[in-house]
Amino acid sequence: MDYVALDLLRAAAARGVRIPEDVSTVGFDGLSDGLDLLGLATLRLPVAEVAQAAVARMEELLVAAQDDAEGPPPPRRPRCGTQSSPGT
């Protein structure tokens, strides 16, 4: 996460560590407002595209599973409450 990386850089600088000469780090949230001035590289994931790909793959797997099965899967009975322990 970029904020964790920023805290790391601040703590290092407070101890006299030179940024980026002595240490560098990479953030993960894709924040970019002035962070390059602090020596923080950041990664930005295409979250919407990753989510779309995951949903599409899940749909493919579900269709394939239904095609392989002999009819629809049996219904699952929801469970609520607590279970009693043996002997009670």
Phi and psi restraints in degrees (range 20) as a CNS / XPLOR table:
assign (resid 1 and name C) (resid 2 and name N)
       (resid 2 and name CA) (resid 2 and name C) 1.0 -61.8 20.0 2
assign (resid 2 and name N) (resid 2 and name CA)
       (resid 2 and name C) (resid 3 and name N) 1.0 -36.9 20.0 2
assign (resid 2 and name C) (resid 3 and name N)
       (resid 3 and name CA) (resid 3 and name C) 1.0 -67.5 20.0 2
assign (resid 3 and name N) (resid 3 and name CA)
       (resid 3 and name C) (resid 4 and name N) 1.0 -36.2 20.0 2
assign (resid 3 and name C) (resid 4 and name N)
       (resid 4 and name CA) (resid 4 and name C) 1.0 -66.2 20.0 2
assign (resid 4 and name N) (resid 4 and name CA)
       (resid 4 and name C) (resid 5 and name N) 1.0 -43.3 20.0 2
assign (resid 4 and name C) (resid 5 and name N)
       (resid 5 and name CA) (resid 5 and name C) 1.0 -62.2 20.0 2
assign (resid 5 and name N) (resid 5 and name CA)
       (resid 5 and name C) (resid 6 and name N) 1.0 -40.2 20.0 2
assign (resid 5 and name C) (resid 6 and name N)
       (resid 6 and name CA) (resid 6 and name C) 1.0 -63.3 20.0 2
assign (resid 6 and name N) (resid 6 and name CA)
       (resid 6 and name C) (resid 7 and name N) 1.0 -42.7 20.0 2
assign (resid 6 and name C) (resid 7 and name N)
       (resid 7 and name CA) (resid 7 and name C) 1.0 -61.9 20.0 2
assign (resid 7 and name N) (resid 7 and name CA)
       (resid 7 and name C) (resid 8 and name N) 1.0 -39.2 20.0 2
assign (resid 7 and name C) (resid 8 and name N)
       (resid 8 and name CA) (resid 8 and name C) 1.0 -60.7 20.0 2
assign (resid 8 and name N) (resid 8 and name CA)
       (resid 8 and name C) (resid 9 and name N) 1.0 -46.3 20.0 2
assign (resid 8 and name C) (resid 9 and name N)
       (resid 9 and name CA) (resid 9 and name C) 1.0 -65.1 20.0 2
assign (resid 9 and name N) (resid 9 and name CA)
       (resid 9 and name C) (resid 10 and name N) 1.0 -40.1 20.0 2
assign (resid 9 and name C) (resid 10 and name N)
       (resid 10 and name CA) (resid 10 and name C) 1.0 -63.7 20.0 2
assign (resid 10 and name N) (resid 10 and name CA)
       (resid 10 and name C) (resid 11 and name N) 1.0 -44.3 20.0 2
assign (resid 10 and name C) (resid 11 and name N)
       (resid 11 and name CA) (resid 11 and name C) 1.0 -64.5 20.0 2
assign (resid 11 and name N) (resid 11 and name CA)
       (resid 11 and name C) (resid 12 and name N) 1.0 -41.2 20.0 2
assign (resid 11 and name C) (resid 12 and name N)
       (resid 12 and name CA) (resid 12 and name C) 1.0 -63.3 20.0 2
assign (resid 12 and name N) (resid 12 and name CA)
       (resid 12 and name C) (resid 13 and name N) 1.0 -45.5 20.0 2
assign (resid 12 and name C) (resid 13 and name N)
       (resid 13 and name CA) (resid 13 and name C) 1.0 -63.0 20.0 2
assign (resid 13 and name N) (resid 13 and name CA)
       (resid 13 and name C) (resid 14 and name N) 1.0 -37.1 20.0 2
assign (resid 13 and name C) (resid 14 and name N)
       (resid 14 and name CA) (resid 14 and name C) 1.0 -65.1 20.0 2
assign (resid 14 and name N) (resid 14 and name CA)
       (resid 14 and name C) (resid 15 and name N) 1.0 -22.0 20.0 2
assign (resid 14 and name C) (resid 15 and name N)
       (resid 15 and name CA) (resid 15 and name C) 1.0 -98.4 20.0 2
assign (resid 15 and name N) (resid 15 and name CA)
       (resid 15 and name C) (resid 16 and name N) 1.0 11.4 20.0 2
assign (resid 15 and name C) (resid 16 and name N)
       (resid 16 and name CA) (resid 16 and name C) 1.0 87.1 20.0 2
assign (resid 16 and name N) (resid 16 and name CA)
       (resid 16 and name C) (resid 17 and name N) 1.0 7.8 20.0 2
assign (resid 16 and name C) (resid 17 and name N)
       (resid 17 and name CA) (resid 17 and name C) 1.0 -78.4 20.0 2
assign (resid 17 and name N) (resid 17 and name CA)
       (resid 17 and name C) (resid 18 and name N) 1.0 132.7 20.0 2
assign (resid 17 and name C) (resid 18 and name N)
       (resid 18 and name CA) (resid 18 and name C) 1.0 -85.0 20.0 2
assign (resid 18 and name N) (resid 18 and name CA)
       (resid 18 and name C) (resid 19 and name N) 1.0 132.2 20.0 2
assign (resid 18 and name C) (resid 19 and name N)
       (resid 19 and name CA) (resid 19 and name C) 1.0 -107.6 20.0 2
assign (resid 19 and name N) (resid 19 and name CA)
       (resid 19 and name C) (resid 20 and name N) 1.0 127.0 20.0 2
assign (resid 19 and name C) (resid 20 and name N)
       (resid 20 and name CA) (resid 20 and name C) 1.0 -96.7 20.0 2
assign (resid 20 and name N) (resid 20 and name CA)
       (resid 20 and name C) (resid 21 and name N) 1.0 12.7 20.0 2
assign (resid 20 and name C) (resid 21 and name N)
       (resid 21 and name CA) (resid 21 and name C) 1.0 -63.5 20.0 2
assign (resid 21 and name N) (resid 21 and name CA)
       (resid 21 and name C) (resid 22 and name N) 1.0 -43.3 20.0 2
assign (resid 21 and name C) (resid 22 and name N)
       (resid 22 and name CA) (resid 22 and name C) 1.0 -95.2 20.0 2
assign (resid 22 and name N) (resid 22 and name CA)
       (resid 22 and name C) (resid 23 and name N) 1.0 -32.5 20.0 2
assign (resid 22 and name C) (resid 23 and name N)
       (resid 23 and name CA) (resid 23 and name C) 1.0 -150.8 20.0 2
assign (resid 23 and name N) (resid 23 and name CA)
       (resid 23 and name C) (resid 24 and name N) 1.0 146.8 20.0 2
assign (resid 23 and name C) (resid 24 and name N)
       (resid 24 and name CA) (resid 24 and name C) 1.0 -141.8 20.0 2
assign (resid 24 and name N) (resid 24 and name CA)
       (resid 24 and name C) (resid 25 and name N) 1.0 162.1 20.0 2
assign (resid 24 and name C) (resid 25 and name N)
       (resid 25 and name CA) (resid 25 and name C) 1.0 -147.6 20.0 2
assign (resid 25 and name N) (resid 25 and name CA)
       (resid 25 and name C) (resid 26 and name N) 1.0 166.0 20.0 2
assign (resid 25 and name C) (resid 26 and name N)
       (resid 26 and name CA) (resid 26 and name C) 1.0 -123.8 20.0 2
assign (resid 26 and name N) (resid 26 and name CA)
       (resid 26 and name C) (resid 27 and name N) 1.0 129.4 20.0 2
assign (resid 26 and name C) (resid 27 and name N)
       (resid 27 and name CA) (resid 27 and name C) 1.0 -89.2 20.0 2
assign (resid 27 and name N) (resid 27 and name CA)
       (resid 27 and name C) (resid 28 and name N) 1.0 173.0 20.0 2
assign (resid 27 and name C) (resid 28 and name N)
       (resid 28 and name CA) (resid 28 and name C) 1.0 -127.3 20.0 2
assign (resid 28 and name N) (resid 28 and name CA)
       (resid 28 and name C) (resid 29 and name N) 1.0 -6.0 20.0 2
assign (resid 28 and name C) (resid 29 and name N)
       (resid 29 and name CA) (resid 29 and name C) 1.0 -94.0 20.0 2
assign (resid 29 and name N) (resid 29 and name CA)
       (resid 29 and name C) (resid 30 and name N) 1.0 -6.9 20.0 2
assign (resid 29 and name C) (resid 30 and name N)
       (resid 30 and name CA) (resid 30 and name C) 1.0 77.4 20.0 2
assign (resid 30 and name N) (resid 30 and name CA)
       (resid 30 and name C) (resid 31 and name N) 1.0 18.9 20.0 2
assign (resid 30 and name C) (resid 31 and name N)
       (resid 31 and name CA) (resid 31 and name C) 1.0 -69.9 20.0 2
assign (resid 31 and name N) (resid 31 and name CA)
       (resid 31 and name C) (resid 32 and name N) 1.0 142.8 20.0 2
assign (resid 31 and name C) (resid 32 and name N)
       (resid 32 and name CA) (resid 32 and name C) 1.0 -137.9 20.0 2
assign (resid 32 and name N) (resid 32 and name CA)
       (resid 32 and name C) (resid 33 and name N) 1.0 -5.9 20.0 2
assign (resid 32 and name C) (resid 33 and name N)
       (resid 33 and name CA) (resid 33 and name C) 1.0 -66.3 20.0 2
assign (resid 33 and name N) (resid 33 and name CA)
       (resid 33 and name C) (resid 34 and name N) 1.0 92.1 20.0 2
assign (resid 33 and name C) (resid 34 and name N)
       (resid 34 and name CA) (resid 34 and name C) 1.0 75.7 20.0 2
assign (resid 34 and name N) (resid 34 and name CA)
       (resid 34 and name C) (resid 35 and name N) 1.0 4.9 20.0 2
assign (resid 34 and name C) (resid 35 and name N)
       (resid 35 and name CA) (resid 35 and name C) 1.0 -69.7 20.0 2
assign (resid 35 and name N) (resid 35 and name CA)
       (resid 35 and name C) (resid 36 and name N) 1.0 -27.2 20.0 2
assign (resid 35 and name C) (resid 36 and name N)
       (resid 36 and name CA) (resid 36 and name C) 1.0 -63.6 20.0 2
assign (resid 36 and name N) (resid 36 and name CA)
       (resid 36 and name C) (resid 37 and name N) 1.0 -27.2 20.0 2
assign (resid 36 and name C) (resid 37 and name N)
       (resid 37 and name CA) (resid 37 and name C) 1.0 -69.7 20.0 2
assign (resid 37 and name N) (resid 37 and name CA)
       (resid 37 and name C) (resid 38 and name N) 1.0 -24.6 20.0 2
assign (resid 37 and name C) (resid 38 and name N)
       (resid 38 and name CA) (resid 38 and name C) 1.0 -91.2 20.0 2
assign (resid 38 and name N) (resid 38 and name CA)
       (resid 38 and name C) (resid 39 and name N) 1.0 -1.4 20.0 2
assign (resid 38 and name C) (resid 39 and name N)
       (resid 39 and name CA) (resid 39 and name C) 1.0 83.8 20.0 2
assign (resid 39 and name N) (resid 39 and name CA)
       (resid 39 and name C) (resid 40 and name N) 1.0 22.3 20.0 2
assign (resid 39 and name C) (resid 40 and name N)
       (resid 40 and name CA) (resid 40 and name C) 1.0 -104.7 20.0 2
assign (resid 40 and name N) (resid 40 and name CA)
       (resid 40 and name C) (resid 41 and name N) 1.0 118.8 20.0 2
assign (resid 40 and name C) (resid 41 and name N)
       (resid 41 and name CA) (resid 41 and name C) 1.0 -85.4 20.0 2
assign (resid 41 and name N) (resid 41 and name CA)
       (resid 41 and name C) (resid 42 and name N) 1.0 146.6 20.0 2
assign (resid 41 and name C) (resid 42 and name N)
       (resid 42 and name CA) (resid 42 and name C) 1.0 -137.1 20.0 2
assign (resid 42 and name N) (resid 42 and name CA)
       (resid 42 and name C) (resid 43 and name N) 1.0 144.7 20.0 2
assign (resid 42 and name C) (resid 43 and name N)
       (resid 43 and name CA) (resid 43 and name C) 1.0 -101.2 20.0 2
assign (resid 43 and name N) (resid 43 and name CA)
       (resid 43 and name C) (resid 44 and name N) 1.0 141.9 20.0 2
assign (resid 43 and name C) (resid 44 and name N)
       (resid 44 and name CA) (resid 44 and name C) 1.0 -124.2 20.0 2
assign (resid 44 and name N) (resid 44 and name CA)
       (resid 44 and name C) (resid 45 and name N) 1.0 114.8 20.0 2
assign (resid 44 and name C) (resid 45 and name N)
       (resid 45 and name CA) (resid 45 and name C) 1.0 -86.3 20.0 2
assign (resid 45 and name N) (resid 45 and name CA)
       (resid 45 and name C) (resid 46 and name N) 1.0 142.1 20.0 2
assign (resid 45 and name C) (resid 46 and name N)
       (resid 46 and name CA) (resid 46 and name C) 1.0 -79.3 20.0 2
assign (resid 46 and name N) (resid 46 and name CA)
       (resid 46 and name C) (resid 47 and name N) 1.0 79.7 20.0 2
assign (resid 46 and name C) (resid 47 and name N)
       (resid 47 and name CA) (resid 47 and name C) 1.0 -57.9 20.0 2
assign (resid 47 and name N) (resid 47 and name CA)
       (resid 47 and name C) (resid 48 and name N) 1.0 -45.0 20.0 2
assign (resid 47 and name C) (resid 48 and name N)
       (resid 48 and name CA) (resid 48 and name C) 1.0 -62.0 20.0 2
assign (resid 48 and name N) (resid 48 and name CA)
       (resid 48 and name C) (resid 49 and name N) 1.0 -42.4 20.0 2
assign (resid 48 and name C) (resid 49 and name N)
       (resid 49 and name CA) (resid 49 and name C) 1.0 -68.1 20.0 2
assign (resid 49 and name N) (resid 49 and name CA)
       (resid 49 and name C) (resid 50 and name N) 1.0 -39.5 20.0 2
assign (resid 49 and name C) (resid 50 and name N)
       (resid 50 and name CA) (resid 50 and name C) 1.0 -64.4 20.0 2
assign (resid 50 and name N) (resid 50 and name CA)
       (resid 50 and name C) (resid 51 and name N) 1.0 -42.2 20.0 2
assign (resid 50 and name C) (resid 51 and name N)
       (resid 51 and name CA) (resid 51 and name C) 1.0 -64.3 20.0 2
assign (resid 51 and name N) (resid 51 and name CA)
       (resid 51 and name C) (resid 52 and name N) 1.0 -43.7 20.0 2
assign (resid 51 and name C) (resid 52 and name N)
       (resid 52 and name CA) (resid 52 and name C) 1.0 -60.6 20.0 2
assign (resid 52 and name N) (resid 52 and name CA)
       (resid 52 and name C) (resid 53 and name N) 1.0 -43.2 20.0 2
assign (resid 52 and name C) (resid 53 and name N)
       (resid 53 and name CA) (resid 53 and name C) 1.0 -64.6 20.0 2
assign (resid 53 and name N) (resid 53 and name CA)
       (resid 53 and name C) (resid 54 and name N) 1.0 -39.3 20.0 2
assign (resid 53 and name C) (resid 54 and name N)
       (resid 54 and name CA) (resid 54 and name C) 1.0 -65.5 20.0 2
assign (resid 54 and name N) (resid 54 and name CA)
       (resid 54 and name C) (resid 55 and name N) 1.0 -43.6 20.0 2
assign (resid 54 and name C) (resid 55 and name N)
       (resid 55 and name CA) (resid 55 and name C) 1.0 -65.4 20.0 2
assign (resid 55 and name N) (resid 55 and name CA)
       (resid 55 and name C) (resid 56 and name N) 1.0 -43.2 20.0 2
assign (resid 55 and name C) (resid 56 and name N)
       (resid 56 and name CA) (resid 56 and name C) 1.0 -61.3 20.0 2
assign (resid 56 and name N) (resid 56 and name CA)
       (resid 56 and name C) (resid 57 and name N) 1.0 -42.4 20.0 2
assign (resid 56 and name C) (resid 57 and name N)
       (resid 57 and name CA) (resid 57 and name C) 1.0 -66.0 20.0 2
assign (resid 57 and name N) (resid 57 and name CA)
       (resid 57 and name C) (resid 58 and name N) 1.0 -40.6 20.0 2
assign (resid 57 and name C) (resid 58 and name N)
       (resid 58 and name CA) (resid 58 and name C) 1.0 -62.6 20.0 2
assign (resid 58 and name N) (resid 58 and name CA)
       (resid 58 and name C) (resid 59 and name N) 1.0 -41.4 20.0 2
assign (resid 58 and name C) (resid 59 and name N)
       (resid 59 and name CA) (resid 59 and name C) 1.0 -61.9 20.0 2
assign (resid 59 and name N) (resid 59 and name CA)
       (resid 59 and name C) (resid 60 and name N) 1.0 -41.9 20.0 2
assign (resid 59 and name C) (resid 60 and name N)
       (resid 60 and name CA) (resid 60 and name C) 1.0 -60.2 20.0 2
assign (resid 60 and name N) (resid 60 and name CA)
       (resid 60 and name C) (resid 61 and name N) 1.0 -44.0 20.0 2
assign (resid 60 and name C) (resid 61 and name N)
       (resid 61 and name CA) (resid 61 and name C) 1.0 -65.6 20.0 2
assign (resid 61 and name N) (resid 61 and name CA)
       (resid 61 and name C) (resid 62 and name N) 1.0 -39.5 20.0 2
assign (resid 61 and name C) (resid 62 and name N)
       (resid 62 and name CA) (resid 62 and name C) 1.0 -66.6 20.0 2
assign (resid 62 and name N) (resid 62 and name CA)
       (resid 62 and name C) (resid 63 and name N) 1.0 -42.5 20.0 2
assign (resid 62 and name C) (resid 63 and name N)
       (resid 63 and name CA) (resid 63 and name C) 1.0 -63.3 20.0 2
assign (resid 63 and name N) (resid 63 and name CA)
       (resid 63 and name C) (resid 64 and name N) 1.0 -43.8 20.0 2
assign (resid 63 and name C) (resid 64 and name N)
       (resid 64 and name CA) (resid 64 and name C) 1.0 -63.5 20.0 2
assign (resid 64 and name N) (resid 64 and name CA)
       (resid 64 and name C) (resid 65 and name N) 1.0 -40.1 20.0 2
assign (resid 64 and name C) (resid 65 and name N)
       (resid 65 and name CA) (resid 65 and name C) 1.0 -65.3 20.0 2
assign (resid 65 and name N) (resid 65 and name CA)
       (resid 65 and name C) (resid 66 and name N) 1.0 -39.6 20.0 2
assign (resid 65 and name C) (resid 66 and name N)
       (resid 66 and name CA) (resid 66 and name C) 1.0 -68.3 20.0 2
assign (resid 66 and name N) (resid 66 and name CA)
       (resid 66 and name C) (resid 67 and name N) 1.0 -38.4 20.0 2
assign (resid 66 and name C) (resid 67 and name N)
       (resid 67 and name CA) (resid 67 and name C) 1.0 -64.1 20.0 2
assign (resid 67 and name N) (resid 67 and name CA)
       (resid 67 and name C) (resid 68 and name N) 1.0 -35.1 20.0 2
assign (resid 67 and name C) (resid 68 and name N)
       (resid 68 and name CA) (resid 68 and name C) 1.0 -79.0 20.0 2
assign (resid 68 and name N) (resid 68 and name CA)
       (resid 68 and name C) (resid 69 and name N) 1.0 -25.2 20.0 2
assign (resid 68 and name C) (resid 69 and name N)
       (resid 69 and name CA) (resid 69 and name C) 1.0 -81.0 20.0 2
assign (resid 69 and name N) (resid 69 and name CA)
       (resid 69 and name C) (resid 70 and name N) 1.0 158.6 20.0 2
assign (resid 69 and name C) (resid 70 and name N)
       (resid 70 and name CA) (resid 70 and name C) 1.0 -91.4 20.0 2
assign (resid 70 and name N) (resid 70 and name CA)
       (resid 70 and name C) (resid 71 and name N) 1.0 78.1 20.0 2
assign (resid 70 and name C) (resid 71 and name N)
       (resid 71 and name CA) (resid 71 and name C) 1.0 94.4 20.0 2
assign (resid 71 and name N) (resid 71 and name CA)
       (resid 71 and name C) (resid 72 and name N) 1.0 -178.0 20.0 2
assign (resid 71 and name C) (resid 72 and name N)
       (resid 72 and name CA) (resid 72 and name C) 1.0 -70.6 20.0 2
assign (resid 72 and name N) (resid 72 and name CA)
       (resid 72 and name C) (resid 73 and name N) 1.0 154.4 20.0 2
assign (resid 72 and name C) (resid 73 and name N)
       (resid 73 and name CA) (resid 73 and name C) 1.0 -65.6 20.0 2
assign (resid 73 and name N) (resid 73 and name CA)
       (resid 73 and name C) (resid 74 and name N) 1.0 152.2 20.0 2
assign (resid 73 and name C) (resid 74 and name N)
       (resid 74 and name CA) (resid 74 and name C) 1.0 -65.5 20.0 2
assign (resid 74 and name N) (resid 74 and name CA)
       (resid 74 and name C) (resid 75 and name N) 1.0 149.2 20.0 2
assign (resid 74 and name C) (resid 75 and name N)
       (resid 75 and name CA) (resid 75 and name C) 1.0 -66.7 20.0 2
assign (resid 75 and name N) (resid 75 and name CA)
       (resid 75 and name C) (resid 76 and name N) 1.0 146.7 20.0 2
assign (resid 75 and name C) (resid 76 and name N)
       (resid 76 and name CA) (resid 76 and name C) 1.0 -98.0 20.0 2
assign (resid 76 and name N) (resid 76 and name CA)
       (resid 76 and name C) (resid 77 and name N) 1.0 135.4 20.0 2
assign (resid 76 and name C) (resid 77 and name N)
       (resid 77 and name CA) (resid 77 and name C) 1.0 -88.2 20.0 2
assign (resid 77 and name N) (resid 77 and name CA)
       (resid 77 and name C) (resid 78 and name N) 1.0 123.4 20.0 2
assign (resid 77 and name C) (resid 78 and name N)
       (resid 78 and name CA) (resid 78 and name C) 1.0 -69.0 20.0 2
assign (resid 78 and name N) (resid 78 and name CA)
       (resid 78 and name C) (resid 79 and name N) 1.0 147.7 20.0 2
assign (resid 78 and name C) (resid 79 and name N)
       (resid 79 and name CA) (resid 79 and name C) 1.0 -119.7 20.0 2
assign (resid 79 and name N) (resid 79 and name CA)
       (resid 79 and name C) (resid 80 and name N) 1.0 137.5 20.0 2
assign (resid 79 and name C) (resid 80 and name N)
       (resid 80 and name CA) (resid 80 and name C) 1.0 -135.3 20.0 2
assign (resid 80 and name N) (resid 80 and name CA)
       (resid 80 and name C) (resid 81 and name N) 1.0 160.6 20.0 2
assign (resid 80 and name C) (resid 81 and name N)
       (resid 81 and name CA) (resid 81 and name C) 1.0 93.0 20.0 2
assign (resid 81 and name N) (resid 81 and name CA)
       (resid 81 and name C) (resid 82 and name N) 1.0 -160.0 20.0 2
assign (resid 81 and name C) (resid 82 and name N)
       (resid 82 and name CA) (resid 82 and name C) 1.0 -116.7 20.0 2
assign (resid 82 and name N) (resid 82 and name CA)
       (resid 82 and name C) (resid 83 and name N) 1.0 158.5 20.0 2
assign (resid 82 and name C) (resid 83 and name N)
       (resid 83 and name CA) (resid 83 and name C) 1.0 -102.0 20.0 2
assign (resid 83 and name N) (resid 83 and name CA)
       (resid 83 and name C) (resid 84 and name N) 1.0 141.1 20.0 2
assign (resid 83 and name C) (resid 84 and name N)
       (resid 84 and name CA) (resid 84 and name C) 1.0 -84.0 20.0 2
assign (resid 84 and name N) (resid 84 and name CA)
       (resid 84 and name C) (resid 85 and name N) 1.0 148.6 20.0 2
assign (resid 84 and name C) (resid 85 and name N)
       (resid 85 and name CA) (resid 85 and name C) 1.0 -81.6 20.0 2
assign (resid 85 and name N) (resid 85 and name CA)
       (resid 85 and name C) (resid 86 and name N) 1.0 156.0 20.0 2
assign (resid 85 and name C) (resid 86 and name N)
       (resid 86 and name CA) (resid 86 and name C) 1.0 -55.9 20.0 2
assign (resid 86 and name N) (resid 86 and name CA)
       (resid 86 and name C) (resid 87 and name N) 1.0 139.0 20.0 2
assign (resid 86 and name C) (resid 87 and name N)
       (resid 87 and name CA) (resid 87 and name C) 1.0 86.9 20.0 2
assign (resid 87 and name N) (resid 87 and name CA)
       (resid 87 and name C) (resid 88 and name N) 1.0 4.7 20.0 2
